[in-house]
Amino acid sequence: MDGRSPAKDPVSGEAILPVERVTLGTEVARSGARTDGAASSLVRPARSAGTRAPDEGASSLVRPVRSPGAPADGAAVSLGRPTQAGLVRPAQAGRSAGARAASAGPMERRLEVMGDPGMILGPHQHGGHDPTWQRAADGTIWRTCRTPDGPGTLRVTRRGGQAWGPGAAWLLASLPALLGADDDVSGFEVHHEVLRGYGVPRIGRSGRVFEALVPAVLEQKVVGREAWRAWRYLLRMYGTPAPGPAPDGMRVMPEPEVWRQIPAWHWHRAGAEAVRARTIATAAWHADKLEAAADSASLDRLLRALPGIGVWTSAEVRQRCMGDPDAVSVGDFHLAKIVGWALTGRKADDAEMMRLLEPYRGHRHRACLLVGLTGLRPPARGPRQSVRDYRSF
């Protein structure tokens, strides 16, 4: 010790313990800059009008200080027959104070996060006012999750994470994977000169399938703002208050049993038509089987066996919950045009995009993230698509 007083955490007030610093890569150039060395970063190309631009900075490079037992991997199972469940009621906002007062002190895990954690956690945010994801002014990321052990709130900084609620231990055990520490970038090689000097994007995985599936279905064939409005409404109506000292308004997404019993009029008020509502309700019957998928390929087969879920939705889910570096969002309104423009100088369709990405097989989603980091995209030649108000139909 050098005799100086240790720094204190701004939320818990506890002394920050020294940790070993291990760098898994070199610092990445900011968006638009060029460097000679390899780096690690994360951005995500916009999918629809109104998509929030990713923050600039380095990706999260982490080393666990201690290793609590991680949850066991499940095995893939076939879709079976649903069972009946009792009716559920919307969550009441008045429970917030009581729920927070009943929560115990935080569990904590010290990590050295080399970079901005918001960069790699950004894909789990759905809109600027997502009730499950917030970024504080100091860069702290707050995220809620319904874990296998129950609801939990996670606070992530560059010094590690704190968690509250029944799911706190699970959240901290899975934190390194969420920040991309388990991401295998071996075998990734840049084949286009325009992509050189931007580093190697890292991909985290949440391990929660249904949490990624619901917003992905809501985002099918609509502009982002329309889907995010529905997500906010449903979470505020049926979500539960976030455990611990989470920012005001944060909610934990409800259990699958709740999603499959939301009445038609609440889907209508959220702005989601019957097709997307039915897709989510059907998937909720099979949520346990989806969560038990052993790997990305097994999950892809299970997801696409459900009505209303195709290649785009499956890829969006697997990117987040499995950290699949090869899951390309084929069918996205913008992605093929952006990839084609960056790599050839002209817009492309899905077939052309997949041909251009073939040299990156095994890491094609990672290559798309790298394309997004360049900032290259075709010029806009018309007004943005307007947001429909399905509630007025």
N, C-alpha and C positions, 0 to 999 in steps of 0.2 A: 504493500500500500504506500502511496506517496504522501499520506497525511491529509489529503483533501477530503472534504465531506462528500459522500456519494450523492449522485444526482437522484432526484425523486420522481416517481411516476406522477404525471399531472392528474390522473384520475384516482388511483388507489392511494397515493401519498407514500407508498413504500419505496425503500431504497432500491435502486436498480443494481442488480448484481452483475459483476463482470462476467462476460462469456467469451468463449473462444471464437475468433473470427475466421471463418473459412470461406473463401471466394470460389464459387463454382464456375465462374466465367469472368470476362472483363467487362468494363463499363460500356454501355451502348451509347451510340451517338443519338442526339435528339432528332426528332422527325425532320427530314429534309437535309440533315448533315451527312457527311461522308467520312469514314475512317478507314484505316488499313487493316486493323485487327479484327478478330472475331469478337462478338459480344452477345449479350443476352437481353431480350426485350420482349414486349408483348403489346400488340395493338390488334384491333379487330376491325375489318372493313365494314362500312355502313351497309345495312341491309335494306333500309327503307327510308323514305323521306322523314326528316325529323330525328334521325338517329344521332345520339350524343357523340361528339368527337372524342376519341380517347385522349387522356392526358399524356403529355410528353414526359419522358424520363426513362430510367432503367427499370428492368423487370425485377421481380423478387427473387433473390438468390438466398437460400436459407440453409442453415445447419441446425438440426435439433440438438438441444443441450441434454435432454433426457428423453427416453423412449418408452412412454407408457404403452401398454398393449393395444394394438390396433384391432378393430373389429374384424372378425373372421370373414373371409370371402364366402359368398354363397354360391350355390350351383345353379346353372340354368335349368329352368323347368318349363314344361309346355303349358300353354294357356288352358285353364280348366273352366269349370262351371262356377259362376258367382254364387255367393250366399246372401241371404237376406240380412239387413241390419236395421236398427231402429232409426227413427227420425231424429234429426238434429236441428238445433236452433242457431240463428246467427249469434256471433259473439257480441257481448255487450261492452261498450267502451268504458262503462263505469267500473269494470273489473280491473282496470289498469293499475290504480294506486294500490289496491290490495295485493295484486299479484307481485308488484315490485317490492312491496314491504315484506312479503313472505319469502322473497328470494334470499338465499344465503350469500355470504361474501364470495368474491370471484375466485375461481381456480385460475392458475397461471402457468404459462410455459414460456421459457426464455429461448428465443431464437435470434440469430443475427441475420436480419433481412437486409441484404445488400441492394438497395434500390427502393423504389416506390411500390408498396404493396397494392396500391390502387390500380396499377397497370395490369397485374395478372388477375386481380379479382373483378376487374371491370366487366367481363362477359356475363357475370352473374347479376348485374344490375339491369333492370328493365324500366328505363325511363328516368327522367330527372327527379321524380318524386316517388320512387319505389319504396313502399312501406317496409321492405325486407332488406334494404341496402342504403346506407348513407355514408357520405364522406364529410368529415368535420373540416373546419378551416385549417387545422394543423396537419392534415393529411391522414388522420386516423380513419380507419374503415370500420364501420359497424355493420354487422350482418346477422340476420336471424336465420334459423334453420330448424326444421322438425327432424330430429335425429332418430335413430332406432330406440334411443332411451327417453325421448320426449323433447319438448321445445327447448331451445337454447339461444343465447345471444353471444356473439363473438365480437371482440374488439381486437383489431390487428394494427400494430404499429411496427416500426423498424426494429423494435426490441423484442418482438414476439407477440403473444396473444394472451388475452384474458377472456374468460367465459363464465356465464351465469346460467342457472336453470338446470333441470334434470339432464339435459344433453350436454352439459359443460365438458365432462370428461371425454366424451366422444368427439366433440369439436376440437379439443386440444390435441387428442391423439391423431386426428386426421389433418391437422393444420399444415405440416410440412408438405403433404401431398396436395393440399389446396393451393399452396404457394408454388407448386411446380418442382419441388425437390426431387420427386420420383420420375420426372419427365426424362425420357431417354432420347437424346438428340443425336446419338451415334448413327452414322449412315446418312445424315442430312448434308447435302452438298449443293451449293448454289450453281445453277447452270445458265443463268442469264446475267449478263453484265450489269444490267440496270438494277439488279437486286444485291450486288456486292457492296460491302461496307456497312450494312445495316444490322449485322449480327444474326443470331439465331433465336427466334421467338420461342419462349418456353410456354408450356400449357399446363395449367393446374387441373385437378379433378376434385369434384365435390363428393362423389360417392352416393349422391341422392338422385335417383332417377325421376321420381314423380315431381320433385321440386323443379327440375329442369323441363319436364314435359308440359306442365300446365301453361306456363307463359309461352312456350314454343307453339302450342296449338292456338293460343289466343293471337299469335302473330302471323298465322297462316293467311296469306292473300290479302292482307290489309296493311295500311301504313302504320309505322311504329306508334305514332301518337294515339291512334285508335285502339291498338292492342294494350298500350300502357294504361290508358284510361280505364279499360275493363279490368285489368289486373289490380289497379288501385281500389276500384269500387268493391270488388269481390274480397280483397284482403281486409279492407276496413269493415266490411259487413260480416265476414265469417272468420277472419283471422283472430288469433288470440294475442293479448298484449305481450310484448317482448319482456322476458325476465331481466332483472337487473337494472342498472342505470342507463338503459338505452335512450337515445334521443326521443323526444316526444313524437308520438304517431307511429312508431315502429311496431310492426305486427309479425307474428309467426304464421306461416301459411297453415291452413287447417288440414286435418287428417283426410285421407282418401274417402272415408265414410261420409264426411261432410260434403265433399265435392259431388258425390253421386246423388245427393239428395237436395241440392239447391233447386228451388222451384223455378219454373219457367219465367215467371215475371221478374225475378232478380237477375237472371241472365239477360233478359230484355233491357232492364234498367242499366245493366253494365255495358250494354252495347254489343253483346255477343249473340249472334244469331243461333238458331237451333242446331245447325250442323256442327259448329265448334263446341257448343254446350254438350251435345250428345257424344262427341269424340272424347271429351274430358271425362264425362260420367262413365262411359264404357271403360276407359283406361283405368279409372279408379277401382273398378271391380277386380282388376288384375294387378293392382299396385304391388302386392307382396311378391308376386311372381316376377314382375319387372325388376324389383329391387334385388332379387336373388340371382340375376344374370351374372354369370361368372366372368364374362369378358365382353368386349364391344361387339364382336361378331354375333354372339348369342343374343345380346340385347337388341341388335338390329333385327334379327329374325323375329323376336317376340314383339317388338314395336310394330313392325310392318305387317304382322298378322292381324293387327287391330284395325277396324274400319276407321277411315279418316286420317290415318298416319302413313305418310309416304317417305320417300328418300330424304326430302328436305327436313322434315320434322325429326326424323330419326337421327340425321347428322347433327342437327342443332342440340339435341339431347345428349348424344354421345360425346360431343366436344366438351360439354360442361361436366357431366357426371363421370365420364370415363377418361377424360383428357386424351381422346383419340386424335393423334396427329394426322390421320389419313381420312377423316370424315369430312368430305367436301359437301357444302350446302348446295347441291345441285337443284336448280329450280328457283334459286334466289333471284329477285327482281334486278338487283344491281351487281352481284358478284361477278358473273361472267363478263359483263361489260367492263368492269374495273380491271379484271385480270387481263383480258384481251388488250385493253388500252395500254396498260403498263408494259406488257411483254412484246406487243407488236405494233402499238401506235394506232390500233383500230379496235372498234367494239367487236366482241365475240359472243356467240351463243353458247349454250351449255356444252354441246358436243365439241366445239372448238376449244373451249376452256379446258375440258378434260384431256384433249390432245396436247395442249400446251403444258399441262401439269404432269403428263406421263413420266418425264424424267425424275419427278419428285415422288414417285409411287412409294407409299409407306409414310410419307410426310407431306401429302398434298394439302391438307388443311394448314400445316405450318407454313407452306409456301404461300398460301393465300394471306396469312397474317403478315408475312414478309412483304407481299405486294401492298398491303394496306399501310405498312410503315413508310413506304416510299412517298406516299401522298399523291401519287399519280392517279388520276381518274378522268373520264371523258368530260368535256364541258357540258354544262346544263344548257339546254336549248328551248326550255319551256317552263311554265309554272309547275310547282310541285303539285302532286296529286292531293286533292283536298281530303280532309278527314270526314268520313261519313258519320252521321248521327243516326245510328240504327234505332235509337229510342223513339225517333219521330216517325218510323215506318208504320 
